[in-house]
Amino acid sequence: MTTTQGKVDTLEEKQAELINGASSFNSKMTTTQGKVDTLEEKQAELMNATSSFNSKMTTTQGKVDTLEEKQAELMNATSSFKSEMTTTQGKVDTLEEKQAELVNATSSYNSKMTTTQGKVDTLEEKQAELMNATSSFNSKMTTTQEKVETLEEKQAELFNGASSFNSKMTTMQEKVGTLENKANAASVELEHISWLKGSFCFLSSGGSCPAGFTRYAAFIGGIYTHRNTGGWMIPATFGDSNVRCPGGSCSSSSAGFNAHLAIYSCCK
């Protein structure tokens, strides 16, 4: 659990780096907007542009507005992710407080571990949503970058700003990739600790056993019984194991008073 806590802390640190990267990106966008405003002031001749140029500028403004909306969505997704991480941290703390009780409560421990796995799965789903939002954001930024590059060709002073923007975007992408790797590593660790330590067995189901367990089979056929009807024998199936009458029906005359017993287990 200490290792898992460390991985969750590392995940939070990487999330903070992502938020700082987004803040730096917003600062760069503000600087770029300032340069665009300066360009409009320096280019008086654009006021006399043709109707077609004005139409294209209106379309560009609409796309910039859309970019700002997508940027707000990314910030909201980041805030939601941070909130989910805070909730998960609280639940992990509660799990640590209950750790001493779990030593003598095997059944309760398995139930809580299943719940924890579900919460980690939810965290991974939220992470995937963040990755999808980032991908959509990158796609929108690519379109905007193409339009900014066209403007940069007309104004040589914007080249330095575009170079800084590309560098920031590359750094952000690297941090997102690192965060995804950490989340995947945490998922693998949880899979390894999902079973109790020690030697024990349980009935198998589905024809196989989990990793680390060996499957055993035992069968006794033709067991003589006083009677196999009238409540003297109740056939049943427990996963792969079963108690049954020959021929599959205890009311069959061919069954006689015999019974079959098959036991399949997983042990380590």
Secondary structure as a PSIPRED ss2 file (coil, helix, strand):
# PSIPRED VFORMAT (PSIPRED V4.0)

   1 M C   1.000  0.000  0.000
   2 T H   0.000  1.000  0.000
   3 T H   0.000  1.000  0.000
   4 T H   0.000  1.000  0.000
   5 Q H   0.000  1.000  0.000
   6 G H   0.000  1.000  0.000
   7 K H   0.000  1.000  0.000
   8 V H   0.000  1.000  0.000
   9 D H   0.000  1.000  0.000
  10 T H   0.000  1.000  0.000
  11 L H   0.000  1.000  0.000
  12 E H   0.000  1.000  0.000
  13 E H   0.000  1.000  0.000
  14 K H   0.000  1.000  0.000
  15 Q H   0.000  1.000  0.000
  16 A H   0.000  1.000  0.000
  17 E H   0.000  1.000  0.000
  18 L H   0.000  1.000  0.000
  19 I H   0.000  1.000  0.000
  20 N H   0.000  1.000  0.000
  21 G H   0.000  1.000  0.000
  22 A H   0.000  1.000  0.000
  23 S H   0.000  1.000  0.000
  24 S H   0.000  1.000  0.000
  25 F H   0.000  1.000  0.000
  26 N H   0.000  1.000  0.000
  27 S H   0.000  1.000  0.000
  28 K H   0.000  1.000  0.000
  29 M H   0.000  1.000  0.000
  30 T H   0.000  1.000  0.000
  31 T H   0.000  1.000  0.000
  32 T H   0.000  1.000  0.000
  33 Q H   0.000  1.000  0.000
  34 G H   0.000  1.000  0.000
  35 K H   0.000  1.000  0.000
  36 V H   0.000  1.000  0.000
  37 D H   0.000  1.000  0.000
  38 T H   0.000  1.000  0.000
  39 L H   0.000  1.000  0.000
  40 E H   0.000  1.000  0.000
  41 E H   0.000  1.000  0.000
  42 K H   0.000  1.000  0.000
  43 Q C   1.000  0.000  0.000
  44 A H   0.000  1.000  0.000
  45 E H   0.000  1.000  0.000
  46 L H   0.000  1.000  0.000
  47 M H   0.000  1.000  0.000
  48 N H   0.000  1.000  0.000
  49 A C   1.000  0.000  0.000
  50 T C   1.000  0.000  0.000
  51 S H   0.000  1.000  0.000
  52 S H   0.000  1.000  0.000
  53 F H   0.000  1.000  0.000
  54 N H   0.000  1.000  0.000
  55 S H   0.000  1.000  0.000
  56 K H   0.000  1.000  0.000
  57 M H   0.000  1.000  0.000
  58 T H   0.000  1.000  0.000
  59 T H   0.000  1.000  0.000
  60 T H   0.000  1.000  0.000
  61 Q H   0.000  1.000  0.000
  62 G H   0.000  1.000  0.000
  63 K H   0.000  1.000  0.000
  64 V H   0.000  1.000  0.000
  65 D H   0.000  1.000  0.000
  66 T H   0.000  1.000  0.000
  67 L H   0.000  1.000  0.000
  68 E H   0.000  1.000  0.000
  69 E H   0.000  1.000  0.000
  70 K H   0.000  1.000  0.000
  71 Q H   0.000  1.000  0.000
  72 A H   0.000  1.000  0.000
  73 E H   0.000  1.000  0.000
  74 L H   0.000  1.000  0.000
  75 M H   0.000  1.000  0.000
  76 N H   0.000  1.000  0.000
  77 A H   0.000  1.000  0.000
  78 T H   0.000  1.000  0.000
  79 S H   0.000  1.000  0.000
  80 S H   0.000  1.000  0.000
  81 F H   0.000  1.000  0.000
  82 K H   0.000  1.000  0.000
  83 S H   0.000  1.000  0.000
  84 E H   0.000  1.000  0.000
  85 M H   0.000  1.000  0.000
  86 T H   0.000  1.000  0.000
  87 T H   0.000  1.000  0.000
  88 T H   0.000  1.000  0.000
  89 Q H   0.000  1.000  0.000
  90 G H   0.000  1.000  0.000
  91 K H   0.000  1.000  0.000
  92 V H   0.000  1.000  0.000
  93 D H   0.000  1.000  0.000
  94 T H   0.000  1.000  0.000
  95 L H   0.000  1.000  0.000
  96 E H   0.000  1.000  0.000
  97 E H   0.000  1.000  0.000
  98 K C   1.000  0.000  0.000
  99 Q H   0.000  1.000  0.000
 100 A H   0.000  1.000  0.000
 101 E H   0.000  1.000  0.000
 102 L H   0.000  1.000  0.000
 103 V C   1.000  0.000  0.000
 104 N C   1.000  0.000  0.000
 105 A C   1.000  0.000  0.000
 106 T H   0.000  1.000  0.000
 107 S H   0.000  1.000  0.000
 108 S H   0.000  1.000  0.000
 109 Y H   0.000  1.000  0.000
 110 N H   0.000  1.000  0.000
 111 S H   0.000  1.000  0.000
 112 K H   0.000  1.000  0.000
 113 M H   0.000  1.000  0.000
 114 T H   0.000  1.000  0.000
 115 T H   0.000  1.000  0.000
 116 T H   0.000  1.000  0.000
 117 Q H   0.000  1.000  0.000
 118 G H   0.000  1.000  0.000
 119 K H   0.000  1.000  0.000
 120 V H   0.000  1.000  0.000
 121 D H   0.000  1.000  0.000
 122 T H   0.000  1.000  0.000
 123 L H   0.000  1.000  0.000
 124 E H   0.000  1.000  0.000
 125 E H   0.000  1.000  0.000
 126 K H   0.000  1.000  0.000
 127 Q H   0.000  1.000  0.000
 128 A H   0.000  1.000  0.000
 129 E H   0.000  1.000  0.000
 130 L H   0.000  1.000  0.000
 131 M H   0.000  1.000  0.000
 132 N H   0.000  1.000  0.000
 133 A H   0.000  1.000  0.000
 134 T H   0.000  1.000  0.000
 135 S H   0.000  1.000  0.000
 136 S H   0.000  1.000  0.000
 137 F H   0.000  1.000  0.000
 138 N H   0.000  1.000  0.000
 139 S H   0.000  1.000  0.000
 140 K H   0.000  1.000  0.000
 141 M H   0.000  1.000  0.000
 142 T H   0.000  1.000  0.000
 143 T H   0.000  1.000  0.000
 144 T H   0.000  1.000  0.000
 145 Q H   0.000  1.000  0.000
 146 E H   0.000  1.000  0.000
 147 K H   0.000  1.000  0.000
 148 V H   0.000  1.000  0.000
 149 E H   0.000  1.000  0.000
 150 T H   0.000  1.000  0.000
 151 L H   0.000  1.000  0.000
 152 E H   0.000  1.000  0.000
 153 E H   0.000  1.000  0.000
 154 K H   0.000  1.000  0.000
 155 Q C   1.000  0.000  0.000
 156 A H   0.000  1.000  0.000
 157 E H   0.000  1.000  0.000
 158 L H   0.000  1.000  0.000
 159 F H   0.000  1.000  0.000
 160 N H   0.000  1.000  0.000
 161 G H   0.000  1.000  0.000
 162 A H   0.000  1.000  0.000
 163 S H   0.000  1.000  0.000
 164 S H   0.000  1.000  0.000
 165 F H   0.000  1.000  0.000
 166 N H   0.000  1.000  0.000
 167 S H   0.000  1.000  0.000
 168 K H   0.000  1.000  0.000
 169 M H   0.000  1.000  0.000
 170 T H   0.000  1.000  0.000
 171 T H   0.000  1.000  0.000
 172 M H   0.000  1.000  0.000
 173 Q H   0.000  1.000  0.000
 174 E H   0.000  1.000  0.000
 175 K H   0.000  1.000  0.000
 176 V H   0.000  1.000  0.000
 177 G H   0.000  1.000  0.000
 178 T H   0.000  1.000  0.000
 179 L H   0.000  1.000  0.000
 180 E H   0.000  1.000  0.000
 181 N H   0.000  1.000  0.000
 182 K H   0.000  1.000  0.000
 183 A H   0.000  1.000  0.000
 184 N H   0.000  1.000  0.000
 185 A H   0.000  1.000  0.000
 186 A H   0.000  1.000  0.000
 187 S H   0.000  1.000  0.000
 188 V H   0.000  1.000  0.000
 189 E H   0.000  1.000  0.000
 190 L H   0.000  1.000  0.000
 191 E H   0.000  1.000  0.000
 192 H H   0.000  1.000  0.000
 193 I C   1.000  0.000  0.000
 194 S C   1.000  0.000  0.000
 195 W C   1.000  0.000  0.000
 196 L C   1.000  0.000  0.000
 197 K C   1.000  0.000  0.000
 198 G C   1.000  0.000  0.000
 199 S C   1.000  0.000  0.000
 200 F C   1.000  0.000  0.000
 201 C E   0.000  0.000  1.000
 202 F E   0.000  0.000  1.000
 203 L E   0.000  0.000  1.000
 204 S C   1.000  0.000  0.000
 205 S E   0.000  0.000  1.000
 206 G C   1.000  0.000  0.000
 207 G C   1.000  0.000  0.000
 208 S E   0.000  0.000  1.000
 209 C C   1.000  0.000  0.000
 210 P C   1.000  0.000  0.000
 211 A C   1.000  0.000  0.000
 212 G C   1.000  0.000  0.000
 213 F C   1.000  0.000  0.000
 214 T E   0.000  0.000  1.000
 215 R E   0.000  0.000  1.000
 216 Y E   0.000  0.000  1.000
 217 A E   0.000  0.000  1.000
 218 A E   0.000  0.000  1.000
 219 F E   0.000  0.000  1.000
 220 I E   0.000  0.000  1.000
 221 G E   0.000  0.000  1.000
 222 G E   0.000  0.000  1.000
 223 I E   0.000  0.000  1.000
 224 Y E   0.000  0.000  1.000
 225 T C   1.000  0.000  0.000
 226 H C   1.000  0.000  0.000
 227 R C   1.000  0.000  0.000
 228 N C   1.000  0.000  0.000
 229 T C   1.000  0.000  0.000
 230 G C   1.000  0.000  0.000
 231 G C   1.000  0.000  0.000
 232 W C   1.000  0.000  0.000
 233 M C   1.000  0.000  0.000
 234 I C   1.000  0.000  0.000
 235 P C   1.000  0.000  0.000
 236 A E   0.000  0.000  1.000
 237 T E   0.000  0.000  1.000
 238 F E   0.000  0.000  1.000
 239 G C   1.000  0.000  0.000
 240 D C   1.000  0.000  0.000
 241 S E   0.000  0.000  1.000
 242 N E   0.000  0.000  1.000
 243 V E   0.000  0.000  1.000
 244 R E   0.000  0.000  1.000
 245 C C   1.000  0.000  0.000
 246 P H   0.000  1.000  0.000
 247 G H   0.000  1.000  0.000
 248 G H   0.000  1.000  0.000
 249 S C   1.000  0.000  0.000
 250 C C   1.000  0.000  0.000
 251 S C   1.000  0.000  0.000
 252 S C   1.000  0.000  0.000
 253 S H   0.000  1.000  0.000
 254 S H   0.000  1.000  0.000
 255 A H   0.000  1.000  0.000
 256 G C   1.000  0.000  0.000
 257 F C   1.000  0.000  0.000
 258 N E   0.000  0.000  1.000
 259 A E   0.000  0.000  1.000
 260 H E   0.000  0.000  1.000
 261 L E   0.000  0.000  1.000
 262 A E   0.000  0.000  1.000
 263 I E   0.000  0.000  1.000
 264 Y E   0.000  0.000  1.000
 265 S E   0.000  0.000  1.000
 266 C E   0.000  0.000  1.000
 267 C E   0.000  0.000  1.000
 268 K C   1.000  0.000  0.000
